[in-house]
């Protein structure tokens, strides 16, 4: 478990600092990682639903970044 409360395997844990995460908005499962550029700060993108929540793999590809005035999440 990392600082964000995510339960990740040993292969995925190092990706948190070098990749953007894609999470399901319904169950908060991490469904994918997108490699970040060296000068980018990794952020979390959200998919409406994942294949575990009766969605499809195509649903997991439609991602949205959440923007708040004080943070880009």
N, C-alpha and C positions, 0 to 999 in steps of 0.2 A: 504494500500500500504506500502511495506517495503522499506528499503534502496536500494535494488536492482531494484526497480521499478516494483516489482511483485504485482499483485492484488490477495490477498489471503483471504479466509474466516477466521473467528475466530478460527475454529478448526485446520486449516492448518498453521496459522501464527506461533504458538509456535514450530512447527516441523522444521522450518528453522535452528534453533540452535542445534538440536539433530539428524537430519536426512539429508542424501544426497538427493538432488532434481533431478528429471528427467524432462527435458524440451524438447519440440518439437523444432527442429531446424527451422522449417518452420514458425510456428506462435508464438513460445516462451511460449506456455501454459505449466504450470506445470501439468504433467500427472501422477506423482507418487512420492512417498517418499520411500527411503530405509534407514532403521535404521542404524545409524553409531555407531561404538564401542565407549566407553567412551573416549578413547585416540585419536580418529580420529577427524580431522577437516572436517566438512561437505563441500562437493564439489558439483558441478553441473555436471550431466551426461546428454547427449543429445540423443534423439531418432530421427531418420530420419524424420518421420512424425507420427502424432497422428490420432486418430479416427475422430477428427474434420477436418483434412486436407485430407480426403479421404483415410486415412490409416486404419489399423486394430489394434486390441488390440495386436496382435502378433508383429506388427511394433513397438509398444511402448515398448516391452520387449527387443528389440535389441538396447542396449545402448552403447554409446561410450563416454569415457572421453576425453576431449580436453587438450593436454599438450603443454605448451609454456615454453621456457627455464626459464622464471622468475616466472611462476605460473602454477599450475596444476588446470585447470578449468573444 
